[in-house]
Amino acid sequence: MKLKQVNSYTWEIPKQGDMNVPAYVYSSPSLIENVKKDLTLKQTRNMACLPGIQKAALAMPDAHQGYGFPIGGVAAFDMDRGIISPGGVGYDINCGVRLLRTDFFEKDIQGKKKALLDAIFERVPTGVGRGRSTKLSSQEIKQVCTKGARWVVEKGYGREEDLKRTEEEGMIKHADPGNLSQRAINRGSSQLGSLGSGNHFLEIQKVTNIYDQKTAVAFGIHSQGQILVMIHCGSRGLGHQVASDYIRQMENEIGTKELPDRQLVNAPIRSKLGKKYYESMNSAVNFAFANRQMIAYFVREVFEKIMGTSEGMDQVYDVCHNVAKFETHMINGKETKVCIHRKGATRSFGPGHKEIPDVYRHVGQPVLIPGSMGTSSYVLKGTEKAEEVSFSSTAHGAGRLMSRRQALRNFRGEKIKKELHNRGIELRARGWKCVAEEASPVYKDVDEVVRVSDSLGIGKLVVKADPVGVIKG
């Protein structure tokens, strides 16, 4: 495949063959070598072949092989001629990140760190398929899928201001849980307020670097050593079932014959099936917002018990990673409504954008980029440049280098826990297997991923935070 370097951080796959637009990979000389080793480039090229795609198919700095789209894939589709694809959203619909700031410092929690982790680990269910003992009824699940985080707050699990600092205010419109299968509803019935497994985590972090003091203060982060809490999870079994259900329906009703890859099965945006998937996907998006809202409540509850107060544990922001949304972007010099797919990518709106909370509108949207287990995580801010080059999108994390099977051959969970302990990082996990699968060397260098984003200007550095306590699924 022809790959042409355009500048220090941009590679082009020129339009050729059945491509409707060119494709661009945002990377660096070190990161691009890993991208070449899997199917990322081929999958990015395949995106460019889809009907109604606008401007270019894009791969963010953390891009790696996924299902259909690469993880890190971004594409915008014309509302009349374009498509919507479950493989362009992913199975973990609205996998995302919520960040809480606190008034505590590392010295304040030093003697209570283990107690905090133990209590959170006990309060927030973790692991494959695990949920809470309390099950919601089908009707309650449908209400959650309609109202999202607002349903949780109305039940007393959170604060009104949390909603103001959540993408879509925690409740995306055009959700219709009436389109969900009973299997999806059943899978979600016990999982509200649970972390899940895989790369999901809950971390207690300390601020180690502040790159933009003015913006950091606007986000409620003011000092090195300040304690943050990061929650990384999604829509659990409900979202996974939505993806499975609609991939099967699209395969049966529309087929994959004309596609460069059957994993890109899709439906026209305006079609009945396309609309049903969109409304079901939005239901899962709302479930994920509600899930992180509930977990945030549990975390505050634990801090109140162990530290004596949860005062000052304000939400910085909550962002989606896997979603298809209707947004307005500049296409050929004209504001155009499109269906934008962000799969393993973060929205990055710049200052002044109407969808940014009022409190942040003067500096830009908080962009939350989690690292891998034991590495740094970052807070960036959205930019006007991102609108020009990436449909207001940037990276969503470190991006995998190694499959889970490879990881299990190379790493041992017990050893990783000991290594983290020696670095002052306490770990809680449901089993050693998930720890080995998520070892830091399994992922790209998140510092390099963030450096590329900052250098390109699609997300500018604000804060770096390192883990002091980690909870894995």
C-alpha positions in Angstrom: 0.0 0.0 0.0 1.3 3.4 -0.9 2.0 5.5 2.2 3.4 9.1 1.7 4.7 11.2 4.5 3.2 14.7 4.3 4.8 16.3 7.3 6.4 15.3 10.6 3.2 13.8 12.0 1.0 13.1 9.0 1.0 10.2 6.5 -1.3 10.0 3.5 -2.7 7.0 1.7 -3.6 8.7 -1.6 -7.0 8.2 -3.2 -6.8 5.2 -5.5 -8.8 2.3 -6.7 -12.3 2.2 -5.0 -11.4 4.9 -2.4 -13.8 7.8 -2.5 -11.4 10.1 -0.5 -7.8 9.9 0.6 -6.8 8.6 4.1 -4.5 10.3 6.6 -2.7 8.7 9.6 -1.6 11.1 12.3 1.5 9.5 13.9 5.2 9.9 14.5 8.2 8.1 13.0 8.3 5.8 16.0 4.6 5.1 16.2 4.1 4.6 12.5 6.4 1.6 12.6 3.9 -0.2 14.9 1.0 0.9 12.7 2.5 -0.8 9.7 2.7 -4.2 11.5 -1.1 -4.9 11.8 -4.1 -4.1 9.7 -4.5 -0.5 10.7 -3.5 1.0 7.3 -5.6 -1.4 5.4 -8.6 -0.7 7.6 -8.1 3.0 7.3 -8.0 2.6 3.5 -11.2 0.6 3.6 -13.0 3.3 5.5 -12.2 5.6 2.6 -14.2 3.3 0.3 -17.5 3.7 2.2 -20.4 5.5 0.6 -20.8 9.2 1.4 -17.6 9.6 3.3 -16.5 13.3 3.5 -13.0 14.9 3.1 -10.8 12.0 4.3 -10.7 8.8 6.4 -8.5 9.5 9.5 -6.5 7.5 12.0 -5.5 9.1 15.3 -2.1 8.9 16.9 -3.0 5.8 19.0 -4.5 3.9 16.1 -4.3 0.1 16.0 -6.2 -2.8 14.4 -9.9 -3.1 15.4 -13.1 -4.6 14.1 -14.1 -2.9 10.8 -12.6 0.5 11.5 -9.2 0.6 13.2 -9.4 1.7 16.8 -8.5 5.4 16.5 -10.6 5.7 13.3 -12.6 8.8 12.5 -14.9 9.4 9.6 -17.7 11.7 8.7 -20.6 10.7 6.4 -23.0 12.7 4.3 -26.5 12.6 5.9 -28.3 11.7 2.6 -25.7 9.5 0.8 -23.8 8.2 3.8 -23.9 5.2 6.1 -23.8 4.3 9.8 -21.7 1.3 10.8 -21.5 -0.7 14.1 -17.9 -1.5 13.1 -17.2 2.3 13.0 -18.4 2.7 16.6 -17.2 -0.5 18.3 -18.7 -3.1 20.6 -18.1 -1.1 23.8 -20.4 1.8 22.9 -19.5 5.0 24.7 -16.5 3.5 26.4 -15.4 6.8 27.9 -13.6 8.6 30.8 -14.9 10.6 33.7 -12.4 12.6 35.8 -13.0 13.9 39.3 -10.7 16.5 40.9 -10.3 16.7 44.7 -8.9 19.0 47.3 -6.7 16.2 48.7 -3.0 15.9 48.1 -0.8 12.8 47.9 0.4 13.3 51.5 -3.3 13.4 52.7 -4.1 9.9 51.4 -0.7 8.3 51.9 -1.7 6.4 55.0 -5.3 5.7 53.7 -4.5 4.7 50.2 -5.0 0.9 50.7 -8.2 1.5 52.7 -9.6 3.7 49.8 -8.8 1.1 47.2 -10.1 -1.8 49.2 -13.4 0.1 49.9 -13.8 1.1 46.2 -13.0 -2.4 45.1 -15.7 -3.7 47.4 -18.2 -1.1 46.3 -17.7 -1.1 42.5 -18.2 -4.6 40.9 -15.4 -5.5 38.5 -14.7 -8.4 36.1 -16.1 -10.1 33.1 -19.9 -10.2 33.3 -20.0 -9.1 36.9 -22.6 -6.7 38.2 -24.4 -5.6 41.3 -26.6 -7.9 43.4 -29.5 -5.4 42.8 -31.1 -5.9 39.4 -33.1 -3.2 37.6 -36.4 -4.1 35.9 -36.7 -3.9 32.1 -38.7 -0.7 32.5 -36.0 0.8 34.7 -33.3 -0.1 32.2 -35.3 1.6 29.4 -35.6 4.7 31.6 -31.8 4.7 32.1 -31.3 4.3 28.3 -33.6 7.2 27.7 -32.4 9.6 30.4 -28.8 8.6 30.9 -26.9 10.1 33.8 -29.9 12.3 34.6 -31.8 9.3 35.7 -29.1 8.4 38.2 -28.9 12.0 39.5 -32.7 12.1 39.9 -32.4 9.0 42.0 -30.0 10.7 44.3 -26.7 9.3 43.0 -24.9 12.4 42.0 -25.0 16.2 41.5 -26.8 18.4 39.0 -23.5 20.1 38.2 -22.1 16.7 37.1 -24.5 16.7 34.2 -23.3 20.1 33.1 -19.8 18.8 32.9 -20.6 15.7 30.8 -20.6 15.3 27.1 -24.3 15.8 25.9 -25.0 16.6 29.5 -25.1 12.9 30.1 -28.2 12.3 28.0 -27.9 12.0 24.2 -31.1 12.7 22.3 -32.8 10.3 19.9 -32.4 7.2 22.0 -35.1 4.6 21.7 -34.7 1.6 24.0 -37.8 0.1 22.4 -35.4 -1.1 19.7 -33.2 -3.0 22.1 -33.4 -6.8 22.2 -34.5 -8.4 25.4 -31.0 -10.0 25.6 -29.4 -6.5 25.7 -31.8 -5.4 28.4 -31.1 -8.5 30.4 -27.4 -8.1 30.2 -27.6 -4.6 31.5 -30.0 -5.3 34.3 -27.4 -5.8 37.0 -24.5 -3.9 35.5 -25.3 -0.2 36.2 -22.5 1.0 38.5 -19.9 -1.7 37.5 -16.5 -1.3 36.0 -16.2 -4.4 33.7 -13.0 -5.9 32.5 -10.4 -5.6 29.7 -8.8 -2.1 29.6 -11.3 -0.6 31.9 -10.0 0.8 35.2 -10.5 3.1 38.1 -7.4 5.1 39.2 -6.5 7.4 42.1 -3.9 9.7 40.5 -1.6 12.5 41.5 -0.9 15.5 39.3 2.8 15.4 38.2 3.0 18.2 35.6 0.9 21.2 34.7 1.7 22.5 31.2 -1.0 25.2 30.9 -1.7 26.7 34.3 -4.6 29.0 33.2 -6.5 26.1 31.6 -5.7 23.7 34.4 -7.1 26.1 37.0 -10.3 26.5 34.8 -10.6 22.7 35.0 -10.2 22.8 38.8 -6.6 21.5 38.8 -4.1 23.8 40.4 -1.1 22.1 42.0 1.3 19.2 41.6 0.5 16.4 44.0 -3.2 17.1 43.8 -5.3 13.9 43.8 -7.6 13.1 40.9 -9.9 10.1 40.3 -10.2 8.7 36.8 -13.0 6.3 35.8 -12.7 4.4 32.5 -15.5 2.2 31.4 -18.5 1.9 29.0 -21.9 0.4 28.4 -21.0 -3.1 29.5 -23.0 -6.1 28.2 -25.9 -3.9 27.0 -23.7 -2.0 24.6 -21.9 -5.1 23.4 -25.3 -6.8 22.7 -26.5 -3.8 20.7 -23.4 -4.1 18.4 -23.9 -7.9 18.0 -27.6 -7.6 17.3 -27.2 -4.9 14.6 -24.2 -6.4 12.9 -26.3 -9.5 12.5 -29.3 -7.6 11.3 -27.3 -5.6 8.7 -25.6 -8.7 7.5 -29.0 -10.4 7.0 -30.9 -7.5 5.5 -28.3 -5.6 3.5 -25.4 -8.0 3.2 -21.6 -7.5 2.8 -21.1 -8.3 -0.9 -20.0 -4.9 -2.0 -17.8 -4.1 0.9 -13.9 -4.2 1.1 -14.3 -5.9 4.5 -17.4 -7.6 5.8 -16.7 -6.1 9.2 -17.7 -2.8 7.7 -21.3 -3.9 7.3 -23.6 -0.8 7.5 -26.9 0.7 6.7 -27.8 4.0 5.1 -28.2 6.7 7.7 -31.7 7.6 6.5 -32.9 3.9 6.2 -35.2 2.3 8.7 -32.4 -0.1 9.9 -29.9 2.7 10.1 -32.3 4.7 12.2 -33.0 1.8 14.5 -29.3 1.2 15.1 -28.6 4.9 15.7 -31.4 5.0 18.3 -30.3 1.7 19.9 -26.7 2.9 20.0 -27.8 6.1 21.7 -29.6 4.0 24.3 -26.3 2.3 25.0 -24.5 5.7 25.1 -26.9 6.8 27.8 -26.5 3.6 29.7 -22.7 4.2 29.8 -23.1 7.8 31.0 -25.4 6.5 33.8 -22.9 3.8 34.6 -20.0 6.2 35.1 -22.3 8.6 37.1 -23.2 5.8 39.5 -19.5 4.8 39.9 -18.6 8.4 40.6 -21.2 8.4 43.3 -19.7 5.3 44.9 -16.2 6.8 44.8 -17.4 10.0 46.6 -19.2 7.8 49.1 -16.0 5.9 49.9 -13.9 9.1 50.2 -16.6 10.5 52.6 -16.2 7.4 54.7 -12.4 7.0 54.7 -11.2 10.6 54.4 -14.1 12.1 56.4 -15.4 14.3 53.5 -16.0 14.3 49.8 -16.2 18.0 49.7 -14.4 19.4 46.6 -14.7 16.1 44.6 -16.1 17.9 41.6 -16.3 16.5 38.2 -13.9 17.9 35.6 -15.5 16.2 32.6 -16.9 13.0 31.1 -16.1 12.1 27.4 -17.2 9.5 24.9 -14.7 7.4 23.0 -16.9 5.1 20.8 -19.9 6.8 19.2 -21.5 8.0 16.0 -23.0 11.4 16.3 -24.7 14.0 14.1 -22.5 17.1 14.2 -21.9 20.2 12.1 -18.4 20.6 10.5 -16.8 22.6 7.8 -16.9 20.6 4.6 -15.5 22.4 1.5 -15.8 25.8 3.2 -19.5 25.2 4.2 -21.0 24.2 7.5 -22.4 20.8 6.9 -24.3 18.3 9.1 -22.6 14.9 9.0 -22.7 11.6 10.9 -19.3 11.4 12.4 -17.9 8.1 13.7 -15.3 8.2 16.4 -14.1 4.8 17.3 -11.4 5.0 20.0 -11.2 8.7 19.5 -12.1 11.7 21.7 -14.1 14.8 20.8 -11.8 17.9 20.9 -13.9 21.1 20.5 -12.0 24.3 20.7 -12.8 27.5 22.6 -16.2 29.1 21.9 -17.9 25.9 20.7 -21.6 25.9 21.7 -21.5 22.3 22.9 -18.8 23.0 25.5 -20.0 23.7 29.1 -20.2 27.5 29.8 -17.6 27.2 32.5 -15.0 25.9 29.9 -16.1 27.7 26.8 -13.3 30.3 27.0 -10.5 27.7 27.1 -11.9 24.7 25.2 -13.2 21.3 26.0 -11.4 19.0 28.5 -10.0 16.1 26.6 -9.2 13.0 28.8 -6.6 10.5 27.6 -6.0 7.6 29.9 -2.7 5.7 29.9 -2.2 2.0 30.3 -1.8 0.3 33.7 1.1 2.0 35.6 1.7 4.8 33.1 0.6 8.4 33.0 -2.8 9.8 32.0 -3.4 13.2 30.5 -5.8 16.1 30.4 -5.7 18.1 27.2 -7.9 20.8 25.8 -9.7 21.0 22.5 -8.6 23.3 19.7 -9.8 25.1 16.6 -7.0 23.4 14.7 -8.8 20.0 15.4 -11.8 21.3 13.5 -9.6 22.0 10.5 -7.8 18.7 10.3 -9.6 16.0 12.3 -13.3 16.8 12.6 -12.6 18.0 16.1 -11.1 14.7 17.2 -7.9 13.4 18.8 -6.5 10.2 20.4 -8.3 8.3 23.2 -5.5 6.5 25.0 -2.2 4.6 24.4 -3.5 2.0 21.9 -2.6 -1.7 22.0 0.6 -3.1 20.5 0.0 -6.7 21.5 -2.9 -9.1 21.6 -4.2 -10.4 24.9 -3.0 -13.9 24.0 0.5 -12.6 23.3 0.4 -10.6 26.6 -0.5 -13.8 28.5 2.5 -15.5 27.0 4.9 -12.7 28.0 3.7 -11.4 31.4 2.6 -12.6 34.8 0.1 -10.7 36.8 1.8 -11.4 40.2 5.0 -10.0 39.0 3.4 -6.8 37.6 1.6 -6.2 40.9 5.0 -6.4 42.7 6.6 -4.1 40.2 3.8 -1.5 40.7 4.0 -1.8 44.5 7.8 -1.1 44.3 6.9 2.1 42.4 4.4 3.1 45.1 1.3 2.1 43.1 -1.2 -0.2 44.8 -3.2 -2.5 42.6 -6.5 -4.3 43.1 -7.8 -6.7 40.5 -10.3 -9.6 40.1 -7.6 -12.0 38.9 -4.0 -12.2 37.6 -5.1 -12.9 34.0 -6.6 -9.5 33.4 -3.5 -7.9 35.0 -1.2 -9.7 32.6 -3.4 -8.8 29.6 -3.2 -5.1 30.5 0.6 -4.9 31.3 2.1 -1.5 30.3 4.4 -2.9 27.5 1.2 -4.3 25.8 0.4 -0.7 24.8 2.0 2.1 22.8 3.9 4.9 24.6 1.1 7.2 25.8 3.6 10.0 26.3 4.4 9.8 22.5 0.8 9.6 21.5 0.0 12.8 23.5 3.1 14.5 22.2 1.9 13.9 18.6 -1.6 15.3 19.4 -0.1 18.3 21.0 2.4 18.9 18.1 -0.4 18.6 15.5 -2.5 20.9 17.6 -5.5 18.6 17.7 -5.4 18.5 21.5 -3.1 20.7 23.6 -1.4 19.5 26.8 -2.8 20.8 30.1 -2.0 18.3 32.8 -0.2 15.0 33.4 -1.2 12.6 36.2 0.4 9.4 37.4 -1.4 6.6 39.2 -1.0 5.9 42.9 -3.7 3.3 43.1 -5.3 1.2 40.4 -8.4 -1.0 40.2 -8.7 -3.4 37.3 -11.6 -5.5 36.2 
